[in-house]
């Protein structure tokens, strides 16, 4: 209120000059001299001077009103400045948080890409894969391990959800999978992985997985695998020129402590191919809301394998056709596809 008082006092003092000067002037004008009694007589008998005498009161009032308005204006100005400063501070903090988030996300992406397997030469087969996360990091995972000179293990999985939370769970599952000692038995492997996952995973988290062993012998190649709620493998037969599903029951992992899994053995011939996917590809829809589904994928895998495409080219072809099928419709999950071709 300092500003208001300043305006009020100034207005009153300034206004007092008018009755004093006007009374003196009126006394000189009528009587030609100035005295206290004459000033009192002039003041009493002149109506105009009463109006002038009240001027300080009104001037003070006006000054007070002006001061209040000025005080309000200054208060609003201070509040606006504070709001602008606060908004700028919030925006700065948000920019810093977004920058840190992007840096963390990029680091997580690099770590996840580093954890994906490097395709090494394997004398008995050719391998190719493509991973397309919905976000910079995702919940699909893949592992390829050479058990011995004649055995290759594969682990394909999908953690429920996507984004950073799914990627963190994926990292945990990868650690558990790498520490699993039952590498020579697909059913025991998944049973052990499920048991360990239930110890460490949050209650609302679970994942699907397939663990398989490619066993290369002199006169035969076999795929022995167990399935934990994951999409079935797609088997392309070069002799029959057809792709079929290798169907076997199995529950997702992480839902309960004790789970048992069946094993299925598939005999393979030279030029046969096995494709593993995650459900982001299986559940893709087109503009007519039609799901791609197992049959659509079987047709795609057959076409990709009968057009003289290498296994790498077949993956590229399938991704291209997949994108064309989904054109105009956003994909809502991570996508992974792994292809293995048996060599002669």
C-alpha positions as semicolon CSV with decimal commas, in nm:
position;residue;x (nm);y (nm);z (nm)
1;X;0,000;0,000;0,000
2;X;0,301;0,231;-0,005
3;X;0,214;0,353;-0,353
4;X;-0,149;0,421;-0,255
5;X;-0,049;0,630;0,051
6;X;0,204;0,819;-0,159
7;X;-0,060;0,917;-0,414
8;X;-0,315;1,007;-0,142
9;X;-0,083;1,237;0,061
10;X;0,052;1,405;-0,252
11;X;-0,299;1,472;-0,377
12;X;-0,416;1,628;-0,050
13;X;-0,108;1,853;-0,011
14;X;-0,134;1,964;-0,371
15;X;-0,508;2,033;-0,331
16;X;-0,461;2,255;-0,019
17;X;-0,287;2,518;-0,232
18;X;-0,615;2,607;-0,408
19;X;-0,825;2,727;-0,105
20;X;-0,531;2,928;0,037
21;X;-0,446;3,106;-0,287
22;X;-0,809;3,165;-0,385
23;X;-0,899;3,315;-0,042
24;X;-0,599;3,551;-0,054
25;X;-0,685;3,657;-0,407
26;X;-1,051;3,719;-0,319
27;X;-0,957;3,930;-0,009
28;X;-0,723;4,151;-0,212
29;X;-0,983;4,188;-0,485
30;X;-1,265;4,305;-0,251
31;X;-1,085;4,490;0,026
32;X;-0,745;4,570;-0,120
33;X;-0,571;4,426;0,186
34;X;-0,519;4,100;0,371
35;X;-0,598;4,021;0,734
36;X;-0,717;3,719;0,927
37;X;-1,063;3,866;0,989
38;X;-1,099;3,961;0,622
39;X;-0,986;3,616;0,512
40;X;-1,244;3,459;0,747
41;X;-1,515;3,695;0,613
42;X;-1,427;3,616;0,251
43;X;-1,423;3,245;0,318
44;X;-1,762;3,258;0,497
45;X;-1,948;3,473;0,242
46;X;-1,809;3,331;-0,086
47;X;-1,991;3,011;-0,201
48;X;-1,734;2,936;-0,471
49;X;-1,462;2,909;-0,211
50;X;-1,651;2,624;-0,039
51;X;-1,628;2,428;-0,359
52;X;-1,260;2,510;-0,382
53;X;-1,207;2,418;-0,017
54;X;-1,348;2,069;-0,076
55;X;-1,112;2,017;-0,367
56;X;-0,837;1,858;-0,149
57;X;-1,086;1,598;-0,027
58;X;-1,186;1,501;-0,378
59;X;-0,834;1,524;-0,506
60;X;-0,722;1,298;-0,223
61;X;-1,002;1,055;-0,304
62;X;-0,911;1,056;-0,671
63;X;-0,547;1,017;-0,581
64;X;-0,634;0,720;-0,359
65;X;-0,835;0,558;-0,638
66;X;-0,550;0,620;-0,880
67;X;-0,307;0,474;-0,630
68;X;-0,522;0,163;-0,581
69;X;-0,538;0,114;-0,956
70;X;-0,165;0,167;-0,980
71;X;-0,105;-0,082;-0,698
72;X;-0,329;-0,338;-0,868
73;X;-0,151;-0,280;-1,195
74;X;0,186;-0,333;-1,028
75;X;0,059;-0,647;-0,853
76;X;-0,076;-0,789;-1,180
77;X;0,252;-0,699;-1,347
78;X;0,449;-0,880;-1,074
79;X;0,220;-1,183;-1,100
80;X;0,256;-1,187;-1,477
81;X;0,633;-1,163;-1,448
82;X;0,631;-1,445;-1,189
83;X;0,403;-1,653;-1,412
84;X;0,628;-1,594;-1,712
85;X;0,939;-1,678;-1,508
86;X;0,768;-1,988;-1,366
87;X;0,650;-2,095;-1,710
88;X;0,995;-2,044;-1,854
89;X;1,144;-2,242;-1,565
90;X;0,894;-2,524;-1,621
91;X;0,962;-2,526;-1,994
92;X;1,337;-2,530;-1,928
93;X;1,299;-2,818;-1,682
94;X;1,080;-3,006;-1,928
95;X;1,334;-2,958;-2,205
96;X;1,609;-3,085;-1,976
97;X;1,398;-3,385;-1,871
98;X;1,314;-3,466;-2,233
99;X;1,681;-3,436;-2,325
100;X;1,780;-3,671;-2,042
101;X;1,497;-3,909;-2,136
102;X;1,614;-3,915;-2,498
103;X;1,972;-3,979;-2,391
104;X;1,861;-4,263;-2,161
105;X;1,638;-4,403;-2,434
106;X;1,921;-4,392;-2,686
107;X;2,151;-4,566;-2,437
108;X;1,885;-4,833;-2,375
109;X;1,846;-4,877;-2,751
110;X;2,221;-4,926;-2,797
111;X;2,233;-5,177;-2,511
112;X;1,938;-5,371;-2,652
113;X;2,086;-5,375;-3,003
114;X;2,414;-5,495;-2,856
115;X;2,231;-5,782;-2,684
116;X;2,089;-5,907;-3,015
117;X;2,289;-6,198;-3,160
118;X;2,551;-6,149;-3,426
119;X;2,498;-6,384;-3,717
120;X;2,803;-6,608;-3,737
121;X;2,875;-6,866;-4,004
122;X;2,734;-7,209;-3,933
123;X;2,839;-7,476;-4,180
124;X;2,507;-7,660;-4,182
125;X;2,266;-7,365;-4,217
126;X;2,216;-7,001;-4,307
127;X;2,053;-6,759;-4,063
128;X;1,891;-6,417;-4,101
129;X;1,661;-6,209;-3,886
130;X;1,496;-5,870;-3,863
131;X;1,380;-5,693;-3,548
132;X;1,145;-5,393;-3,571
133;X;1,056;-5,253;-3,228
134;X;0,744;-5,041;-3,202
135;X;0,942;-4,789;-2,992
136;X;1,318;-4,728;-2,981
137;X;1,335;-5,020;-2,738
138;X;1,100;-5,317;-2,725
139;X;0,998;-5,642;-2,563
140;X;1,096;-5,905;-2,823
141;X;1,416;-6,101;-2,769
142;X;1,628;-6,349;-2,959
143;X;1,924;-6,570;-2,871
144;X;2,135;-6,799;-3,092
145;X;2,393;-7,024;-2,929
146;X;2,627;-7,282;-3,073
147;X;2,604;-7,567;-2,819
148;X;2,863;-7,782;-2,999
149;X;2,980;-7,852;-3,354
150;X;2,649;-8,016;-3,444
151;X;2,393;-7,833;-3,233
152;X;2,251;-7,483;-3,259
153;X;2,006;-7,349;-2,998
154;X;1,752;-7,077;-3,062
155;X;1,541;-6,883;-2,815
156;X;1,270;-6,649;-2,941
157;X;1,047;-6,461;-2,698
158;X;0,809;-6,176;-2,646
159;X;0,750;-5,991;-2,318
160;X;0,395;-5,862;-2,274
161;X;0,373;-5,492;-2,357
162;X;0,626;-5,273;-2,534
163;X;0,847;-4,972;-2,471
164;X;1,091;-4,916;-2,184
165;X;0,906;-5,128;-1,926
166;X;0,898;-5,428;-2,161
167;X;1,263;-5,370;-2,253
168;X;1,364;-5,381;-1,885
169;X;1,178;-5,709;-1,835
170;X;1,343;-5,838;-2,154
171;X;1,686;-5,762;-2,009
172;X;1,599;-5,959;-1,696
173;X;1,469;-6,253;-1,900
174;X;1,787;-6,251;-2,110
175;X;1,999;-6,276;-1,795
176;X;1,787;-6,566;-1,667
177;X;1,797;-6,736;-2,007
178;X;2,175;-6,710;-2,031
179;X;2,214;-6,862;-1,685
180;X;1,986;-7,154;-1,764
181;X;2,178;-7,483;-1,757
182;X;1,921;-7,706;-1,927
183;X;2,043;-7,619;-2,275
184;X;2,014;-7,975;-2,410
185;X;1,647;-8,025;-2,327
186;X;1,390;-7,775;-2,462
187;X;1,118;-7,877;-2,216
188;X;1,350;-7,863;-1,913
189;X;1,492;-7,536;-2,038
190;X;1,150;-7,366;-2,044
191;X;1,048;-7,523;-1,713
192;X;1,362;-7,386;-1,547
193;X;1,328;-7,046;-1,715
194;X;0,967;-7,021;-1,602
195;X;1,056;-7,113;-1,243
196;X;1,330;-6,850;-1,226
197;X;1,114;-6,586;-1,395
198;X;0,847;-6,627;-1,129
199;X;1,103;-6,537;-0,865
200;X;1,200;-6,203;-1,017
201;X;0,931;-6,080;-1,255
202;X;0,663;-5,834;-1,133
203;X;0,324;-5,994;-1,071
204;X;0,166;-5,846;-1,384
205;X;0,450;-5,948;-1,619
206;X;0,480;-6,258;-1,832
207;X;0,626;-6,359;-2,166
208;X;0,600;-6,616;-2,442
209;X;0,895;-6,814;-2,575
210;X;1,014;-7,095;-2,800
211;X;1,334;-7,280;-2,726
212;X;1,465;-7,515;-2,993
213;X;1,768;-7,724;-3,086
214;X;1,883;-7,776;-3,444
215;X;2,073;-8,105;-3,445
216;X;2,285;-8,158;-3,754
217;X;2,386;-8,517;-3,822
218;X;2,558;-8,664;-4,127
219;X;2,241;-8,793;-4,286
220;X;1,972;-8,593;-4,112
221;X;1,875;-8,261;-3,957
222;X;1,622;-8,236;-3,678
223;X;1,457;-7,952;-3,495
224;X;1,358;-8,036;-3,138
225;X;1,165;-7,760;-2,962
226;X;0,923;-7,666;-2,684
227;X;0,676;-7,382;-2,695
228;X;0,559;-7,153;-2,417
229;X;0,254;-6,973;-2,556
230;X;0,450;-6,832;-2,849
231;X;0,337;-6,831;-3,216
232;X;0,411;-7,165;-3,384
233;X;0,720;-7,206;-3,603
234;X;0,659;-7,200;-3,979
235;X;0,819;-7,492;-4,165
236;X;0,880;-7,453;-4,539
237;X;0,924;-7,784;-4,720
238;X;1,132;-7,743;-5,038
239;X;1,021;-8,083;-5,164
240;X;0,649;-8,014;-5,132
241;X;0,679;-7,639;-5,188
242;X;0,447;-7,561;-4,900
243;X;0,468;-7,392;-4,559
244;X;0,297;-7,548;-4,256
245;X;0,275;-7,479;-3,885
246;X;0,457;-7,694;-3,631
247;X;0,180;-7,700;-3,371
248;X;0,237;-7,797;-3,009
249;X;0,061;-7,685;-2,687
250;X;0,233;-7,463;-2,433
251;X;0,153;-7,191;-2,176
252;X;0,318;-6,847;-2,140
253;X;0,596;-6,818;-1,884
254;X;0,585;-6,618;-1,563
255;X;0,220;-6,686;-1,472
256;X;0,276;-6,971;-1,223
257;X;0,569;-7,148;-1,061
258;X;0,514;-7,500;-1,187
259;X;0,469;-7,551;-1,561
260;X;0,553;-7,846;-1,781
261;X;0,619;-7,834;-2,155
262;X;0,596;-8,084;-2,438
263;X;0,862;-8,140;-2,703
264;X;0,814;-8,181;-3,076
265;X;1,069;-8,312;-3,325
266;X;1,065;-8,198;-3,691
267;X;1,278;-8,371;-3,957
268;X;1,427;-8,129;-4,208
269;X;1,578;-8,169;-4,553
270;X;1,831;-7,957;-4,744
271;X;1,678;-7,628;-4,863
272;X;1,399;-7,653;-4,606
273;X;1,345;-7,341;-4,400
274;X;1,215;-7,266;-4,054
275;X;1,074;-6,923;-3,969
276;X;1,013;-6,797;-3,615
277;X;0,811;-6,481;-3,551
278;X;0,659;-6,276;-3,271
279;X;0,289;-6,190;-3,261
280;X;0,341;-5,833;-3,385
281;X;0,364;-5,984;-3,734
282;X;0,098;-6,249;-3,680
283;X;-0,166;-6,005;-3,555
284;X;-0,109;-5,729;-3,812
285;X;-0,424;-5,595;-3,980
286;X;-0,493;-5,425;-4,311
287;X;-0,715;-5,127;-4,386
288;X;-1,020;-5,357;-4,391
289;X;-0,935;-5,475;-4,037
290;X;-0,849;-5,822;-4,168
291;X;-0,578;-5,996;-3,969
292;X;-0,279;-6,137;-4,155
293;X;-0,287;-6,453;-3,947
294;X;-0,116;-6,792;-3,987
295;X;-0,256;-6,867;-4,334
296;X;-0,150;-6,531;-4,474
297;X;0,200;-6,581;-4,332
298;X;0,223;-6,936;-4,467
299;X;0,150;-6,800;-4,814
300;X;0,411;-6,524;-4,766
301;X;0,680;-6,768;-4,651
302;X;0,608;-6,999;-4,945
303;X;0,629;-6,713;-5,196
304;X;0,948;-6,583;-5,036
305;X;1,107;-6,930;-5,059
306;X;1,010;-7,012;-5,417
307;X;1,137;-6,699;-5,588
308;X;1,505;-6,787;-5,565
309;X;1,544;-6,557;-5,266
310;X;1,826;-6,626;-5,025
311;X;1,724;-6,651;-4,661
312;X;1,830;-6,288;-4,613
313;X;1,635;-6,177;-4,919
314;X;1,332;-6,375;-4,808
315;X;1,326;-6,182;-4,479
316;X;1,345;-5,854;-4,670
317;X;1,068;-5,971;-4,904
318;X;0,842;-6,068;-4,613
319;X;0,897;-5,734;-4,437
320;X;0,818;-5,551;-4,761
321;X;0,497;-5,749;-4,814
322;X;0,409;-5,710;-4,448
323;X;0,440;-5,331;-4,472
324;X;0,232;-5,328;-4,791
325;X;-0,038;-5,535;-4,620
326;X;-0,054;-5,298;-4,321
327;X;-0,029;-4,980;-4,528
328;X;-0,241;-4,709;-4,367
329;X;-0,286;-4,903;-4,042
330;X;-0,041;-4,849;-3,754
331;X;0,135;-5,159;-3,623
332;X;0,075;-5,180;-3,247
333;X;0,345;-5,424;-3,136
334;X;0,710;-5,512;-3,180
335;X;0,792;-5,736;-3,476
336;X;1,064;-5,999;-3,504
337;X;1,124;-6,260;-3,770
338;X;1,402;-6,521;-3,777
339;X;1,473;-6,747;-4,073
340;X;1,699;-7,055;-4,080
341;X;1,771;-7,245;-4,403
342;X;1,919;-7,596;-4,406
343;X;2,217;-7,626;-4,640
344;X;2,299;-7,926;-4,859
